[in-house]
Amino acid sequence: MIRTYKYRLYPTKKQIQKLDWTLDKCRILYNSCLVDRR
């Protein structure tokens, strides 16, 4: 049996900015790695 847990976040405005920045950098890095892989 597999269980799944879902969590809801309620970040502050400052935390949202940091999350956006971090996810943006992760996206750029991931896309760059995909290009290098070709």
Backbone as ProteinMPNN parsed JSONL, in Angstrom:
{"seq_chain_A": "MIRTYKYRLYPTKKQIQKLDWTLDKCRILYNSCLVDRR", "coords_chain_A": {"N_chain_A": [[0.845, -1.185, 0.0], [0.597, 2.16, -0.89], [1.165, 5.294, 0.459], [0.148, 8.674, 0.325], [1.072, 11.956, 1.028], [-0.091, 15.215, 1.334], [0.85, 18.585, 1.422], [0.138, 21.873, 2.357], [1.35, 25.049, 1.694], [1.841, 28.228, 3.178], [3.367, 30.696, 2.412], [5.206, 33.673, 3.304], [5.468, 36.982, 1.819], [8.164, 37.539, 1.411], [9.259, 34.976, 1.528], [8.04, 33.87, -0.696], [9.298, 35.295, -2.727], [11.916, 34.322, -2.439], [11.488, 31.613, -2.979], [10.604, 31.76, -5.648], [12.948, 32.767, -6.835], [14.753, 30.673, -6.328], [13.505, 28.485, -7.645], [13.561, 29.449, -10.232], [16.326, 29.495, -10.756], [16.834, 26.754, -10.584], [15.343, 25.846, -12.754], [16.702, 27.072, -14.891], [19.219, 25.842, -14.642], [18.526, 23.133, -15.033], [17.517, 23.182, -17.677], [19.822, 23.993, -18.987], [21.47, 21.794, -18.558], [20.076, 19.903, -20.051], [20.506, 20.871, -22.63], [23.286, 20.583, -22.826], [23.463, 17.854, -22.812], [22.716, 16.981, -25.288]], "CA_chain_A": [[0.0, 0.0, 0.0], [1.364, 3.398, -0.995], [0.474, 6.446, 1.047], [0.528, 9.978, -0.195], [0.807, 13.072, 1.928], [-0.109, 16.514, 0.675], [1.06, 19.692, 2.345], [-0.196, 23.193, 1.831], [2.243, 26.074, 2.225], [1.349, 29.603, 3.223], [4.584, 31.49, 2.582], [5.129, 35.132, 3.359], [5.9, 37.589, 0.553], [9.612, 37.367, 1.306], [9.494, 33.571, 1.224], [7.614, 33.671, -2.089], [10.375, 35.818, -3.561], [13.036, 33.378, -2.382], [11.071, 30.405, -3.7], [10.624, 32.084, -7.077], [14.345, 32.881, -7.241], [15.337, 29.333, -6.294], [12.922, 27.678, -8.718], [14.057, 29.995, -11.493], [17.699, 29.003, -10.925], [16.736, 25.314, -10.852], [14.849, 25.705, -14.127], [17.794, 27.442, -15.791], [20.226, 24.786, -14.555], [17.975, 21.925, -15.658], [17.48, 23.395, -19.128], [21.205, 24.022, -19.444], [21.934, 20.398, -18.569], [19.441, 19.244, -21.194], [21.191, 21.326, -23.842], [24.615, 19.962, -22.828], [23.298, 16.417, -23.01], [22.494, 16.709, -26.713]], "C_chain_A": [[0.891, 1.25, 0.0], [0.533, 4.533, -0.413], [1.008, 7.73, 0.441], [0.146, 11.041, 0.82], [0.86, 14.358, 1.124], [0.027, 17.595, 1.737], [0.73, 20.992, 1.647], [0.721, 24.205, 2.502], [1.56, 27.43, 2.182], [2.545, 30.529, 3.451], [4.292, 32.989, 2.657], [5.602, 35.686, 2.011], [7.399, 37.406, 0.341], [9.959, 35.92, 0.949], [9.099, 33.244, -0.213], [8.706, 34.147, -3.038], [11.554, 34.855, -3.592], [12.707, 32.085, -3.122], [11.109, 30.63, -5.208], [12.05, 32.133, -7.605], [14.979, 31.495, -7.347], [14.808, 28.464, -7.43], [13.382, 28.157, -10.088], [15.468, 29.484, -11.773], [17.709, 27.506, -11.23], [16.291, 25.064, -12.287], [15.958, 25.994, -15.131], [18.862, 26.35, -15.814], [19.757, 23.514, -15.258], [17.978, 22.053, -17.179], [18.883, 23.419, -19.719], [21.78, 22.608, -19.532], [21.319, 19.631, -19.737], [20.131, 19.617, -22.5], [22.56, 20.657, -23.945], [24.545, 18.471, -23.136], [23.168, 16.054, -24.487], [23.764, 16.59, -27.463]], "O_chain_A": [[1.82, 1.365, 0.8], [-0.64, 4.706, -0.748], [2.185, 7.834, 0.095], [-0.946, 11.027, 1.388], [1.771, 14.555, 0.319], [-0.591, 17.532, 2.8], [1.024, 21.166, 0.465], [0.856, 24.219, 3.726], [0.799, 27.733, 1.263], [2.718, 31.078, 4.539], [3.286, 33.485, 2.148], [6.081, 34.934, 1.162], [7.848, 37.147, -0.776], [10.864, 35.679, 0.15], [9.751, 32.433, -0.87], [9.005, 33.487, -4.033], [12.125, 34.601, -4.653], [13.559, 31.53, -3.815], [11.594, 29.779, -5.955], [12.339, 31.613, -8.683], [15.653, 31.183, -8.329], [15.581, 27.782, -8.102], [13.57, 27.352, -11.0], [15.774, 29.087, -12.897], [18.506, 27.044, -12.046], [16.809, 24.17, -12.956], [16.136, 25.258, -16.102], [19.351, 25.978, -16.88], [20.521, 22.893, -15.998], [18.396, 21.134, -17.883], [19.106, 22.923, -20.824], [22.493, 22.278, -20.48], [21.986, 18.794, -20.344], [20.316, 18.77, -23.374], [22.954, 20.213, -25.023], [25.497, 17.904, -23.671], [23.482, 14.93, -24.88], [23.748, 16.362, -28.672]]}, "name": "protein", "num_of_chains": 1, "seq": "MIRTYKYRLYPTKKQIQKLDWTLDKCRILYNSCLVDRR"}
